[in-house]
Amino acid sequence: MGTTPRNEGEGNKTADRNYREATRNFVQSERGQEEIQHAGDVSSEEEQEIRSAENKAKERAKEHDPQEIRDSSKSS
């Protein structure tokens, strides 16, 4: 018989362990540290695209998220 991997189904602990180990190794690597330092860096053009996409999404929203914090001193 062949050695087929055991199907652990939902909640696959082996896959979870492998993912966590690979993530930890990446974060601790030199490349990972560089990526972390530049994670929020966006150009002004990218920032405009992000704001535009956010505004389009808000226009299409049927209702506001009840968890959203609103500033009642501002009027729409």
PQR file of N, CA, C, O and H, with PARSE charges and radii, in Angstrom:
ATOM      1  N   MET A   1       0.834  -1.187   0.000 -0.4000 1.5000
ATOM      2  CA  MET A   1       0.000   0.000   0.000 -0.0000 2.0000
ATOM      3  C   MET A   1       0.872   1.241   0.000  0.5500 1.7000
ATOM      4  O   MET A   1       1.962   1.257   0.571 -0.5500 1.4000
ATOM      5  N   GLY A   2       0.364   2.294  -0.660 -0.4000 1.5000
ATOM      6  CA  GLY A   2       1.081   3.564  -0.721 -0.0000 2.0000
ATOM      7  C   GLY A   2       0.937   4.329   0.574  0.5500 1.7000
ATOM      8  O   GLY A   2       0.115   3.992   1.426 -0.5500 1.4000
ATOM      9  H   GLY A   2      -0.522   2.281  -1.124  0.4000 1.0000
ATOM     10  N   THR A   3       1.719   5.328   0.706 -0.4000 1.5000
ATOM     11  CA  THR A   3       1.632   6.158   1.913 -0.0000 2.0000
ATOM     12  C   THR A   3       0.889   7.438   1.574  0.5500 1.7000
ATOM     13  O   THR A   3       1.501   8.456   1.250 -0.5500 1.4000
ATOM     14  H   THR A   3       2.386   5.602   0.014  0.4000 1.0000
ATOM     15  N   THR A   4      -0.415   7.382   1.649 -0.4000 1.5000
ATOM     16  CA  THR A   4      -1.225   8.572   1.404 -0.0000 2.0000
ATOM     17  C   THR A   4      -1.337   9.351   2.698  0.5500 1.7000
ATOM     18  O   THR A   4      -1.469   8.759   3.769 -0.5500 1.4000
ATOM     19  H   THR A   4      -0.912   6.555   1.913  0.4000 1.0000
ATOM     20  N   PRO A   5      -1.285  10.668   2.611 -0.5600 1.5000
ATOM     21  CA  PRO A   5      -1.391  11.472   3.833  0.2800 2.0000
ATOM     22  C   PRO A   5      -2.742  11.269   4.507  0.5500 1.7000
ATOM     23  O   PRO A   5      -3.771  11.123   3.848 -0.5500 1.4000
ATOM     24  N   ARG A   6      -2.713  11.264   5.805 -0.4000 1.5000
ATOM     25  CA  ARG A   6      -3.940  11.092   6.587 -0.0000 2.0000
ATOM     26  C   ARG A   6      -4.803  12.335   6.442  0.5500 1.7000
ATOM     27  O   ARG A   6      -4.315  13.454   6.599 -0.5500 1.4000
ATOM     28  H   ARG A   6      -1.877  11.383   6.340  0.4000 1.0000
ATOM     29  N   ASN A   7      -6.065  12.147   6.146 -0.4000 1.5000
ATOM     30  CA  ASN A   7      -7.000  13.260   6.024 -0.0000 2.0000
ATOM     31  C   ASN A   7      -7.456  13.651   7.419  0.5500 1.7000
ATOM     32  O   ASN A   7      -8.215  12.926   8.063 -0.5500 1.4000
ATOM     33  H   ASN A   7      -6.461  11.238   6.019  0.4000 1.0000
ATOM     34  N   GLU A   8      -6.993  14.789   7.874 -0.4000 1.5000
ATOM     35  CA  GLU A   8      -7.364  15.252   9.213 -0.0000 2.0000
ATOM     36  C   GLU A   8      -8.655  16.051   9.190  0.5500 1.7000
ATOM     37  O   GLU A   8      -9.203  16.385  10.241 -0.5500 1.4000
ATOM     38  H   GLU A   8      -6.377  15.379   7.351  0.4000 1.0000
ATOM     39  N   GLY A   9      -9.138  16.355   8.006 -0.4000 1.5000
ATOM     40  CA  GLY A   9     -10.405  17.068   7.896 -0.0000 2.0000
ATOM     41  C   GLY A   9     -10.313  18.486   8.411  0.5500 1.7000
ATOM     42  O   GLY A   9      -9.243  19.094   8.423 -0.5500 1.4000
ATOM     43  H   GLY A   9      -8.693  16.083   7.152  0.4000 1.0000
ATOM     44  N   GLU A  10     -11.454  19.003   8.837 -0.4000 1.5000
ATOM     45  CA  GLU A  10     -11.514  20.364   9.343 -0.0000 2.0000
ATOM     46  C   GLU A  10     -10.703  20.463  10.627  0.5500 1.7000
ATOM     47  O   GLU A  10     -10.762  19.578  11.481 -0.5500 1.4000
ATOM     48  H   GLU A  10     -12.323  18.509   8.827  0.4000 1.0000
ATOM     49  N   GLY A  11      -9.953  21.535  10.755 -0.4000 1.5000
ATOM     50  CA  GLY A  11      -9.117  21.699  11.939 -0.0000 2.0000
ATOM     51  C   GLY A  11      -7.835  20.897  11.823  0.5500 1.7000
ATOM     52  O   GLY A  11      -7.351  20.354  12.816 -0.5500 1.4000
ATOM     53  H   GLY A  11      -9.905  22.254  10.062  0.4000 1.0000
ATOM     54  N   ASN A  12      -7.283  20.816  10.627 -0.4000 1.5000
ATOM     55  CA  ASN A  12      -6.071  20.046  10.349 -0.0000 2.0000
ATOM     56  C   ASN A  12      -4.908  20.602  11.172  0.5500 1.7000
ATOM     57  O   ASN A  12      -4.371  21.667  10.866 -0.5500 1.4000
ATOM     58  H   ASN A  12      -7.676  21.257   9.820  0.4000 1.0000
ATOM     59  N   LYS A  13      -4.530  19.872  12.215 -0.4000 1.5000
ATOM     60  CA  LYS A  13      -3.499  20.344  13.135 -0.0000 2.0000
ATOM     61  C   LYS A  13      -2.117  20.358  12.500  0.5500 1.7000
ATOM     62  O   LYS A  13      -1.298  21.220  12.818 -0.5500 1.4000
ATOM     63  H   LYS A  13      -4.966  19.007  12.464  0.4000 1.0000
ATOM     64  N   THR A  14      -1.851  19.413  11.606 -0.4000 1.5000
ATOM     65  CA  THR A  14      -0.552  19.375  10.951 -0.0000 2.0000
ATOM     66  C   THR A  14      -0.370  20.586  10.048  0.5500 1.7000
ATOM     67  O   THR A  14       0.682  21.225  10.070 -0.5500 1.4000
ATOM     68  H   THR A  14      -2.517  18.713  11.348  0.4000 1.0000
ATOM     69  N   ALA A  15      -1.386  20.906   9.256 -0.4000 1.5000
ATOM     70  CA  ALA A  15      -1.317  22.069   8.376 -0.0000 2.0000
ATOM     71  C   ALA A  15      -1.185  23.341   9.202  0.5500 1.7000
ATOM     72  O   ALA A  15      -0.425  24.238   8.837 -0.5500 1.4000
ATOM     73  H   ALA A  15      -2.241  20.387   9.238  0.4000 1.0000
ATOM     74  N   ASP A  16      -1.911  23.432  10.304 -0.4000 1.5000
ATOM     75  CA  ASP A  16      -1.841  24.604  11.174 -0.0000 2.0000
ATOM     76  C   ASP A  16      -0.437  24.768  11.734  0.5500 1.7000
ATOM     77  O   ASP A  16       0.113  25.870  11.730 -0.5500 1.4000
ATOM     78  H   ASP A  16      -2.529  22.704  10.601  0.4000 1.0000
ATOM     79  N   ARG A  17       0.144  23.676  12.214 -0.4000 1.5000
ATOM     80  CA  ARG A  17       1.491  23.724  12.782 -0.0000 2.0000
ATOM     81  C   ARG A  17       2.506  24.149  11.710  0.5500 1.7000
ATOM     82  O   ARG A  17       3.383  24.971  11.974 -0.5500 1.4000
ATOM     83  H   ARG A  17      -0.303  22.781  12.217  0.4000 1.0000
ATOM     84  N   ASN A  18       2.382  23.585  10.502 -0.4000 1.5000
ATOM     85  CA  ASN A  18       3.297  23.942   9.416 -0.0000 2.0000
ATOM     86  C   ASN A  18       3.162  25.413   9.041  0.5500 1.7000
ATOM     87  O   ASN A  18       4.164  26.093   8.822 -0.5500 1.4000
ATOM     88  H   ASN A  18       1.669  22.917  10.288  0.4000 1.0000
ATOM     89  N   TYR A  19       1.934  25.905   8.966 -0.4000 1.5000
ATOM     90  CA  TYR A  19       1.691  27.309   8.618 -0.0000 2.0000
ATOM     91  C   TYR A  19       2.287  28.235   9.672  0.5500 1.7000
ATOM     92  O   TYR A  19       2.971  29.204   9.344 -0.5500 1.4000
ATOM     93  H   TYR A  19       1.120  25.353   9.143  0.4000 1.0000
ATOM     94  N   ARG A  20       2.024  27.931  10.933 -0.4000 1.5000
ATOM     95  CA  ARG A  20       2.536  28.776  12.015 -0.0000 2.0000
ATOM     96  C   ARG A  20       4.064  28.792  12.040  0.5500 1.7000
ATOM     97  O   ARG A  20       4.671  29.839  12.263 -0.5500 1.4000
ATOM     98  H   ARG A  20       1.468  27.144  11.200  0.4000 1.0000
ATOM     99  N   GLU A  21       4.678  27.643  11.813 -0.4000 1.5000
ATOM    100  CA  GLU A  21       6.142  27.570  11.803 -0.0000 2.0000
ATOM    101  C   GLU A  21       6.717  28.370  10.631  0.5500 1.7000
ATOM    102  O   GLU A  21       7.688  29.108  10.800 -0.5500 1.4000
ATOM    103  H   GLU A  21       4.184  26.792  11.632  0.4000 1.0000
ATOM    104  N   ALA A  22       6.123  28.227   9.453 -0.4000 1.5000
ATOM    105  CA  ALA A  22       6.598  28.971   8.282 -0.0000 2.0000
ATOM    106  C   ALA A  22       6.421  30.469   8.491  0.5500 1.7000
ATOM    107  O   ALA A  22       7.296  31.251   8.119 -0.5500 1.4000
ATOM    108  H   ALA A  22       5.334  27.627   9.316  0.4000 1.0000
ATOM    109  N   THR A  23       5.301  30.879   9.082 -0.4000 1.5000
ATOM    110  CA  THR A  23       5.053  32.291   9.347 -0.0000 2.0000
ATOM    111  C   THR A  23       6.064  32.834  10.352  0.5500 1.7000
ATOM    112  O   THR A  23       6.614  33.918  10.160 -0.5500 1.4000
ATOM    113  H   THR A  23       4.590  30.244   9.384  0.4000 1.0000
ATOM    114  N   ARG A  24       6.305  32.090  11.412 -0.4000 1.5000
ATOM    115  CA  ARG A  24       7.272  32.514  12.431 -0.0000 2.0000
ATOM    116  C   ARG A  24       8.666  32.656  11.809  0.5500 1.7000
ATOM    117  O   ARG A  24       9.374  33.626  12.082 -0.5500 1.4000
ATOM    118  H   ARG A  24       5.858  31.209  11.569  0.4000 1.0000
ATOM    119  N   ASN A  25       9.056  31.686  10.971 -0.4000 1.5000
ATOM    120  CA  ASN A  25      10.366  31.753  10.321 -0.0000 2.0000
ATOM    121  C   ASN A  25      10.476  32.969   9.407  0.5500 1.7000
ATOM    122  O   ASN A  25      11.514  33.629   9.365 -0.5500 1.4000
ATOM    123  H   ASN A  25       8.481  30.899  10.749  0.4000 1.0000
ATOM    124  N   PHE A  26       9.403  33.264   8.677 -0.4000 1.5000
ATOM    125  CA  PHE A  26       9.424  34.419   7.783 -0.0000 2.0000
ATOM    126  C   PHE A  26       9.540  35.720   8.576  0.5500 1.7000
ATOM    127  O   PHE A  26      10.354  36.581   8.242 -0.5500 1.4000
ATOM    128  H   PHE A  26       8.559  32.728   8.711  0.4000 1.0000
ATOM    129  N   VAL A  27       8.737  35.861   9.612 -0.4000 1.5000
ATOM    130  CA  VAL A  27       8.739  37.091  10.413 -0.0000 2.0000
ATOM    131  C   VAL A  27      10.113  37.314  11.044  0.5500 1.7000
ATOM    132  O   VAL A  27      10.555  38.456  11.174 -0.5500 1.4000
ATOM    133  H   VAL A  27       8.076  35.161   9.883  0.4000 1.0000
ATOM    134  N   GLN A  28      10.781  36.249  11.432 -0.4000 1.5000
ATOM    135  CA  GLN A  28      12.089  36.378  12.070 -0.0000 2.0000
ATOM    136  C   GLN A  28      13.222  36.547  11.064  0.5500 1.7000
ATOM    137  O   GLN A  28      14.344  36.877  11.448 -0.5500 1.4000
ATOM    138  H   GLN A  28      10.422  35.322  11.326  0.4000 1.0000
ATOM    139  N   SER A  29      12.943  36.324   9.775 -0.4000 1.5000
ATOM    140  CA  SER A  29      13.984  36.439   8.752 -0.0000 2.0000
ATOM    141  C   SER A  29      14.272  37.903   8.436  0.5500 1.7000
ATOM    142  O   SER A  29      13.485  38.787   8.774 -0.5500 1.4000
ATOM    143  H   SER A  29      12.032  36.056   9.463  0.4000 1.0000
ATOM    144  N   GLU A  30      15.405  38.148   7.787 -0.4000 1.5000
ATOM    145  CA  GLU A  30      15.778  39.508   7.392 -0.0000 2.0000
ATOM    146  C   GLU A  30      14.747  40.081   6.425  0.5500 1.7000
ATOM    147  O   GLU A  30      14.336  41.233   6.562 -0.5500 1.4000
ATOM    148  H   GLU A  30      16.044  37.430   7.513  0.4000 1.0000
ATOM    149  N   ARG A  31      14.332  39.280   5.451 -0.4000 1.5000
ATOM    150  CA  ARG A  31      13.335  39.743   4.474 -0.0000 2.0000
ATOM    151  C   ARG A  31      12.011  40.072   5.180  0.5500 1.7000
ATOM    152  O   ARG A  31      11.367  41.076   4.873 -0.5500 1.4000
ATOM    153  H   ARG A  31      14.666  38.344   5.340  0.4000 1.0000
ATOM    154  N   GLY A  32      11.619  39.221   6.118 -0.4000 1.5000
ATOM    155  CA  GLY A  32      10.389  39.456   6.861 -0.0000 2.0000
ATOM    156  C   GLY A  32      10.439  40.756   7.635  0.5500 1.7000
ATOM    157  O   GLY A  32       9.456  41.498   7.662 -0.5500 1.4000
ATOM    158  H   GLY A  32      12.141  38.406   6.367  0.4000 1.0000
ATOM    159  N   GLN A  33      11.562  41.044   8.263 -0.4000 1.5000
ATOM    160  CA  GLN A  33      11.717  42.282   9.024 -0.0000 2.0000
ATOM    161  C   GLN A  33      11.631  43.498   8.105  0.5500 1.7000
ATOM    162  O   GLN A  33      11.044  44.516   8.470 -0.5500 1.4000
ATOM    163  H   GLN A  33      12.360  40.442   8.241  0.4000 1.0000
ATOM    164  N   GLU A  34      12.220  43.390   6.906 -0.4000 1.5000
ATOM    165  CA  GLU A  34      12.128  44.494   5.936 -0.0000 2.0000
ATOM    166  C   GLU A  34      10.683  44.717   5.503  0.5500 1.7000
ATOM    167  O   GLU A  34      10.219  45.854   5.425 -0.5500 1.4000
ATOM    168  H   GLU A  34      12.697  42.562   6.609  0.4000 1.0000
ATOM    169  N   GLU A  35       9.976  43.624   5.223 -0.4000 1.5000
ATOM    170  CA  GLU A  35       8.576  43.727   4.804 -0.0000 2.0000
ATOM    171  C   GLU A  35       7.729  44.371   5.909  0.5500 1.7000
ATOM    172  O   GLU A  35       6.863  45.199   5.626 -0.5500 1.4000
ATOM    173  H   GLU A  35      10.353  42.700   5.287  0.4000 1.0000
ATOM    174  N   ILE A  36       7.976  43.996   7.140 -0.4000 1.5000
ATOM    175  CA  ILE A  36       7.222  44.555   8.273 -0.0000 2.0000
ATOM    176  C   ILE A  36       7.455  46.059   8.380  0.5500 1.7000
ATOM    177  O   ILE A  36       6.515  46.815   8.628 -0.5500 1.4000
ATOM    178  H   ILE A  36       8.679  43.323   7.369  0.4000 1.0000
ATOM    179  N   GLN A  37       8.698  46.498   8.195 -0.4000 1.5000
ATOM    180  CA  GLN A  37       9.004  47.924   8.301 -0.0000 2.0000
ATOM    181  C   GLN A  37       8.328  48.751   7.209  0.5500 1.7000
ATOM    182  O   GLN A  37       8.051  49.933   7.411 -0.5500 1.4000
ATOM    183  H   GLN A  37       9.461  45.884   7.994  0.4000 1.0000
ATOM    184  N   HIS A  38       8.063  48.141   6.060 -0.4000 1.5000
ATOM    185  CA  HIS A  38       7.481  48.876   4.934 -0.0000 2.0000
ATOM    186  C   HIS A  38       6.029  48.495   4.677  0.5500 1.7000
ATOM    187  O   HIS A  38       5.487  48.798   3.615 -0.5500 1.4000
ATOM    188  H   HIS A  38       8.289  47.180   5.896  0.4000 1.0000
ATOM    189  N   ALA A  39       5.403  47.839   5.633 -0.4000 1.5000
ATOM    190  CA  ALA A  39       4.051  47.308   5.439 -0.0000 2.0000
ATOM    191  C   ALA A  39       3.018  48.385   5.127  0.5500 1.7000
ATOM    192  O   ALA A  39       2.125  48.141   4.316 -0.5500 1.4000
ATOM    193  H   ALA A  39       5.843  47.593   6.496  0.4000 1.0000
ATOM    194  N   GLY A  40       3.100  49.539   5.721 -0.4000 1.5000
ATOM    195  CA  GLY A  40       2.087  50.569   5.525 -0.0000 2.0000
ATOM    196  C   GLY A  40       2.453  51.616   4.499  0.5500 1.7000
ATOM    197  O   GLY A  40       1.700  52.567   4.287 -0.5500 1.4000
ATOM    198  H   GLY A  40       3.826  49.738   6.380  0.4000 1.0000
ATOM    199  N   ASP A  41       3.585  51.458   3.865 -0.4000 1.5000
ATOM    200  CA  ASP A  41       4.040  52.455   2.898 -0.0000 2.0000
ATOM    201  C   ASP A  41       3.228  52.381   1.604  0.5500 1.7000
ATOM    202  O   ASP A  41       3.179  51.338   0.952 -0.5500 1.4000
ATOM    203  H   ASP A  41       4.196  50.686   4.037  0.4000 1.0000
ATOM    204  N   VAL A  42       2.601  53.479   1.245 -0.4000 1.5000
ATOM    205  CA  VAL A  42       1.880  53.573  -0.022 -0.0000 2.0000
ATOM    206  C   VAL A  42       2.189  54.931  -0.642  0.5500 1.7000
ATOM    207  O   VAL A  42       2.423  55.916   0.059 -0.5500 1.4000
ATOM    208  H   VAL A  42       2.640  54.326   1.775  0.4000 1.0000
ATOM    209  N   SER A  43       2.185  54.959  -1.960 -0.4000 1.5000
ATOM    210  CA  SER A  43       2.423  56.230  -2.646 -0.0000 2.0000
ATOM    211  C   SER A  43       1.159  57.073  -2.555  0.5500 1.7000
ATOM    212  O   SER A  43       0.096  56.565  -2.198 -0.5500 1.4000
ATOM    213  H   SER A  43       1.995  54.159  -2.530  0.4000 1.0000
ATOM    214  N   SER A  44       1.268  58.350  -2.874 -0.4000 1.5000
ATOM    215  CA  SER A  44       0.093  59.222  -2.817 -0.0000 2.0000
ATOM    216  C   SER A  44      -0.956  58.751  -3.837  0.5500 1.7000
ATOM    217  O   SER A  44      -2.158  58.860  -3.598 -0.5500 1.4000
ATOM    218  H   SER A  44       2.132  58.763  -3.164  0.4000 1.0000
ATOM    219  N   GLU A  45      -0.485  58.229  -4.968 -0.4000 1.5000
ATOM    220  CA  GLU A  45      -1.414  57.710  -5.978 -0.0000 2.0000
ATOM    221  C   GLU A  45      -2.175  56.495  -5.445  0.5500 1.7000
ATOM    222  O   GLU A  45      -3.385  56.381  -5.640 -0.5500 1.4000
ATOM    223  H   GLU A  45       0.492  58.140  -5.162  0.4000 1.0000
ATOM    224  N   GLU A  46      -1.467  55.595  -4.776 -0.4000 1.5000
ATOM    225  CA  GLU A  46      -2.120  54.420  -4.186 -0.0000 2.0000
ATOM    226  C   GLU A  46      -3.101  54.839  -3.095  0.5500 1.7000
ATOM    227  O   GLU A  46      -4.174  54.251  -2.963 -0.5500 1.4000
ATOM    228  H   GLU A  46      -0.484  55.687  -4.617  0.4000 1.0000
ATOM    229  N   GLU A  47      -2.738  55.844  -2.322 -0.4000 1.5000
ATOM    230  CA  GLU A  47      -3.626  56.308  -1.260 -0.0000 2.0000
ATOM    231  C   GLU A  47      -4.922  56.872  -1.850  0.5500 1.7000
ATOM    232  O   GLU A  47      -6.004  56.649  -1.307 -0.5500 1.4000
ATOM    233  H   GLU A  47      -1.866  56.322  -2.430  0.4000 1.0000
ATOM    234  N   GLN A  48      -4.808  57.599  -2.961 -0.4000 1.5000
ATOM    235  CA  GLN A  48      -6.009  58.122  -3.630 -0.0000 2.0000
ATOM    236  C   GLN A  48      -6.896  56.978  -4.120  0.5500 1.7000
ATOM    237  O   GLN A  48      -8.120  57.038  -3.997 -0.5500 1.4000
ATOM    238  H   GLN A  48      -3.929  57.779  -3.403  0.4000 1.0000
ATOM    239  N   GLU A  49      -6.275  55.940  -4.675 -0.4000 1.5000
ATOM    240  CA  GLU A  49      -7.038  54.786  -5.146 -0.0000 2.0000
ATOM    241  C   GLU A  49      -7.761  54.101  -3.989  0.5500 1.7000
ATOM    242  O   GLU A  49      -8.913  53.688  -4.120 -0.5500 1.4000
ATOM    243  H   GLU A  49      -5.281  55.892  -4.774  0.4000 1.0000
ATOM    244  N   ILE A  50      -7.074  53.987  -2.862 -0.4000 1.5000
ATOM    245  CA  ILE A  50      -7.675  53.363  -1.684 -0.0000 2.0000
ATOM    246  C   ILE A  50      -8.871  54.177  -1.200  0.5500 1.7000
ATOM    247  O   ILE A  50      -9.935  53.624  -0.922 -0.5500 1.4000
ATOM    248  H   ILE A  50      -6.138  54.322  -2.756  0.4000 1.0000
ATOM    249  N   ARG A  51      -8.691  55.497  -1.100 -0.4000 1.5000
ATOM    250  CA  ARG A  51      -9.784  56.374  -0.651 -0.0000 2.0000
ATOM    251  C   ARG A  51     -10.967  56.310  -1.620  0.5500 1.7000
ATOM    252  O   ARG A  51     -12.122  56.268  -1.197 -0.5500 1.4000
ATOM    253  H   ARG A  51      -7.827  55.947  -1.326  0.4000 1.0000
ATOM    254  N   SER A  52     -10.673  56.302  -2.913 -0.4000 1.5000
ATOM    255  CA  SER A  52     -11.726  56.241  -3.922 -0.0000 2.0000
ATOM    256  C   SER A  52     -12.518  54.933  -3.793  0.5500 1.7000
ATOM    257  O   SER A  52     -13.748  54.935  -3.833 -0.5500 1.4000
ATOM    258  H   SER A  52      -9.735  56.335  -3.257  0.4000 1.0000
ATOM    259  N   ALA A  53     -11.804  53.834  -3.641 -0.4000 1.5000
ATOM    260  CA  ALA A  53     -12.472  52.534  -3.491 -0.0000 2.0000
ATOM    261  C   ALA A  53     -13.309  52.495  -2.218  0.5500 1.7000
ATOM    262  O   ALA A  53     -14.414  51.954  -2.211 -0.5500 1.4000
ATOM    263  H   ALA A  53     -10.804  53.832  -3.609  0.4000 1.0000
ATOM    264  N   GLU A  54     -12.784  53.067  -1.151 -0.4000 1.5000
ATOM    265  CA  GLU A  54     -13.514  53.113   0.117 -0.0000 2.0000
ATOM    266  C   GLU A  54     -14.791  53.940  -0.030  0.5500 1.7000
ATOM    267  O   GLU A  54     -15.848  53.537   0.455 -0.5500 1.4000
ATOM    268  H   GLU A  54     -11.886  53.507  -1.156  0.4000 1.0000
ATOM    269  N   ASN A  55     -14.701  55.086  -0.692 -0.4000 1.5000
ATOM    270  CA  ASN A  55     -15.882  55.934  -0.890 -0.0000 2.0000
ATOM    271  C   ASN A  55     -16.930  55.246  -1.764  0.5500 1.7000
ATOM    272  O   ASN A  55     -18.124  55.342  -1.484 -0.5500 1.4000
ATOM    273  H   ASN A  55     -13.843  55.414  -1.087  0.4000 1.0000
ATOM    274  N   LYS A  56     -16.497  54.555  -2.815 -0.4000 1.5000
ATOM    275  CA  LYS A  56     -17.435  53.812  -3.663 -0.0000 2.0000
ATOM    276  C   LYS A  56     -18.152  52.731  -2.860  0.5500 1.7000
ATOM    277  O   LYS A  56     -19.359  52.535  -3.004 -0.5500 1.4000
ATOM    278  H   LYS A  56     -15.527  54.478  -3.043  0.4000 1.0000
ATOM    279  N   ALA A  57     -17.411  52.045  -2.029 -0.4000 1.5000
ATOM    280  CA  ALA A  57     -18.005  50.995  -1.203 -0.0000 2.0000
ATOM    281  C   ALA A  57     -19.019  51.576  -0.224  0.5500 1.7000
ATOM    282  O   ALA A  57     -20.078  50.989  -0.001 -0.5500 1.4000
ATOM    283  H   ALA A  57     -16.430  52.205  -1.913  0.4000 1.0000
ATOM    284  N   LYS A  58     -18.696  52.723   0.359 -0.4000 1.5000
ATOM    285  CA  LYS A  58     -19.616  53.360   1.298 -0.0000 2.0000
ATOM    286  C   LYS A  58     -20.884  53.824   0.604  0.5500 1.7000
ATOM    287  O   LYS A  58     -21.966  53.752   1.187 -0.5500 1.4000
ATOM    288  H   LYS A  58     -17.836  53.199   0.178  0.4000 1.0000
ATOM    289  N   GLU A  59     -20.772  54.300  -0.637 -0.4000 1.5000
ATOM    290  CA  GLU A  59     -21.948  54.742  -1.391 -0.0000 2.0000
ATOM    291  C   GLU A  59     -22.886  53.578  -1.668  0.5500 1.7000
ATOM    292  O   GLU A  59     -24.105  53.745  -1.689 -0.5500 1.4000
ATOM    293  H   GLU A  59     -19.893  54.358  -1.110  0.4000 1.0000
ATOM    294  N   ARG A  60     -22.318  52.406  -1.878 -0.4000 1.5000
ATOM    295  CA  ARG A  60     -23.126  51.233  -2.207 -0.0000 2.0000
ATOM    296  C   ARG A  60     -23.689  50.538  -0.973  0.5500 1.7000
ATOM    297  O   ARG A  60     -24.600  49.719  -1.088 -0.5500 1.4000
ATOM    298  H   ARG A  60     -21.328  52.270  -1.860  0.4000 1.0000
ATOM    299  N   ALA A  61     -23.167  50.849   0.185 -0.4000 1.5000
ATOM    300  CA  ALA A  61     -23.606  50.173   1.402 -0.0000 2.0000
ATOM    301  C   ALA A  61     -25.071  50.469   1.670  0.5500 1.7000
ATOM    302  O   ALA A  61     -25.516  51.608   1.535 -0.5500 1.4000
ATOM    303  H   ALA A  61     -22.426  51.515   0.278  0.4000 1.0000
ATOM    304  N   LYS A  62     -25.813  49.451   2.047 -0.4000 1.5000
ATOM    305  CA  LYS A  62     -27.234  49.621   2.318 -0.0000 2.0000
ATOM    306  C   LYS A  62     -27.464  50.269   3.677  0.5500 1.7000
ATOM    307  O   LYS A  62     -28.416  51.028   3.861 -0.5500 1.4000
ATOM    308  H   LYS A  62     -25.451  48.526   2.157  0.4000 1.0000
ATOM    309  N   GLU A  63     -26.601  49.970   4.605 -0.4000 1.5000
ATOM    310  CA  GLU A  63     -26.726  50.567   5.932 -0.0000 2.0000
ATOM    311  C   GLU A  63     -25.347  50.673   6.553  0.5500 1.7000
ATOM    312  O   GLU A  63     -24.396  50.050   6.082 -0.5500 1.4000
ATOM    313  H   GLU A  63     -25.827  49.354   4.455  0.4000 1.0000
ATOM    314  N   HIS A  64     -25.241  51.456   7.601 -0.4000 1.5000
ATOM    315  CA  HIS A  64     -23.964  51.634   8.264 -0.0000 2.0000
ATOM    316  C   HIS A  64     -23.720  50.492   9.240  0.5500 1.7000
ATOM    317  O   HIS A  64     -24.655  49.917   9.798 -0.5500 1.4000
ATOM    318  H   HIS A  64     -26.014  51.962   7.983  0.4000 1.0000
ATOM    319  N   ASP A  65     -22.484  50.187   9.428 -0.4000 1.5000
ATOM    320  CA  ASP A  65     -22.086  49.174  10.383 -0.0000 2.0000
ATOM    321  C   ASP A  65     -22.396  49.679  11.791  0.5500 1.7000
ATOM    322  O   ASP A  65     -21.950  50.764  12.162 -0.5500 1.4000
ATOM    323  H   ASP A  65     -21.724  50.654   8.975  0.4000 1.0000
ATOM    324  N   PRO A  66     -23.143  48.925  12.572 -0.5600 1.5000
ATOM    325  CA  PRO A  66     -23.481  49.397  13.920  0.2800 2.0000
ATOM    326  C   PRO A  66     -22.248  49.541  14.816  0.5500 1.7000
ATOM    327  O   PRO A  66     -22.302  50.253  15.818 -0.5500 1.4000
ATOM    328  N   GLN A  67     -21.151  48.887  14.477 -0.4000 1.5000
ATOM    329  CA  GLN A  67     -19.930  48.992  15.265 -0.0000 2.0000
ATOM    330  C   GLN A  67     -19.133  50.246  14.901  0.5500 1.7000
ATOM    331  O   GLN A  67     -18.179  50.603  15.592 -0.5500 1.4000
ATOM    332  H   GLN A  67     -21.106  48.309  13.662  0.4000 1.0000
ATOM    333  N   GLU A  68     -19.529  50.912  13.815 -0.4000 1.5000
ATOM    334  CA  GLU A  68     -18.816  52.105  13.362 -0.0000 2.0000
ATOM    335  C   GLU A  68     -19.002  53.226  14.373  0.5500 1.7000
ATOM    336  O   GLU A  68     -20.115  53.486  14.829 -0.5500 1.4000
ATOM    337  H   GLU A  68     -20.304  50.622  13.254  0.4000 1.0000
ATOM    338  N   ILE A  69     -17.925  53.875  14.713 -0.4000 1.5000
ATOM    339  CA  ILE A  69     -17.975  54.999  15.645 -0.0000 2.0000
ATOM    340  C   ILE A  69     -18.215  56.258  14.838  0.5500 1.7000
ATOM    341  O   ILE A  69     -17.445  56.571  13.930 -0.5500 1.4000
ATOM    342  H   ILE A  69     -17.020  53.664  14.343  0.4000 1.0000
ATOM    343  N   ARG A  70     -19.260  56.970  15.154 -0.4000 1.5000
ATOM    344  CA  ARG A  70     -19.599  58.181  14.412 -0.0000 2.0000
ATOM    345  C   ARG A  70     -19.349  59.414  15.264  0.5500 1.7000
ATOM    346  O   ARG A  70     -19.529  59.392  16.481 -0.5500 1.4000
ATOM    347  H   ARG A  70     -19.885  56.715  15.892  0.4000 1.0000
ATOM    348  N   ASP A  71     -18.939  60.469  14.618 -0.4000 1.5000
ATOM    349  CA  ASP A  71     -18.712  61.745  15.285 -0.0000 2.0000
ATOM    350  C   ASP A  71     -19.963  62.581  15.033  0.5500 1.7000
ATOM    351  O   ASP A  71     -20.167  63.082  13.927 -0.5500 1.4000
ATOM    352  H   ASP A  71     -18.792  60.486  13.629  0.4000 1.0000
ATOM    353  N   SER A  72     -20.793  62.731  16.051 -0.4000 1.5000
ATOM    354  CA  SER A  72     -22.068  63.435  15.887 -0.0000 2.0000
ATOM    355  C   SER A  72     -21.861  64.939  15.674  0.5500 1.7000
ATOM    356  O   SER A  72     -22.796  65.637  15.279 -0.5500 1.4000
ATOM    357  H   SER A  72     -20.627  62.324  16.949  0.4000 1.0000
ATOM    358  N   SER A  73     -20.661  65.440  15.926 -0.4000 1.5000
ATOM    359  CA  SER A  73     -20.430  66.881  15.716 -0.0000 2.0000
ATOM    360  C   SER A  73     -20.291  67.202  14.230  0.5500 1.7000
ATOM    361  O   SER A  73     -20.403  68.363  13.836 -0.5500 1.4000
ATOM    362  H   SER A  73     -19.902  64.874  16.246  0.4000 1.0000
ATOM    363  N   LYS A  74     -20.049  66.185  13.404 -0.4000 1.5000
ATOM    364  CA  LYS A  74     -19.949  66.399  11.950 -0.0000 2.0000
ATOM    365  C   LYS A  74     -21.312  66.178  11.328  0.5500 1.7000
ATOM    366  O   LYS A  74     -22.061  65.296  11.749 -0.5500 1.4000
ATOM    367  H   LYS A  74     -19.959  65.242  13.724  0.4000 1.0000
ATOM    368  N   SER A  75     -21.625  66.964  10.347 -0.4000 1.5000
ATOM    369  CA  SER A  75     -22.870  66.737   9.629 -0.0000 2.0000
ATOM    370  C   SER A  75     -22.529  66.302   8.217  0.5500 1.7000
ATOM    371  O   SER A  75     -21.545  66.758   7.634 -0.5500 1.4000
ATOM    372  H   SER A  75     -21.016  67.680  10.005  0.4000 1.0000
ATOM    373  N   SER A  76     -23.360  65.407   7.668 -0.4000 1.5000
ATOM    374  CA  SER A  76     -23.048  64.860   6.348 -0.0000 2.0000
ATOM    375  C   SER A  76     -23.374  65.793   5.237  0.5500 1.7000
ATOM    376  O   SER A  76     -23.162  65.461   4.070 -0.5500 1.4000
ATOM    377  H   SER A  76     -24.160  65.038   8.141  0.4000 1.0000
TER
END
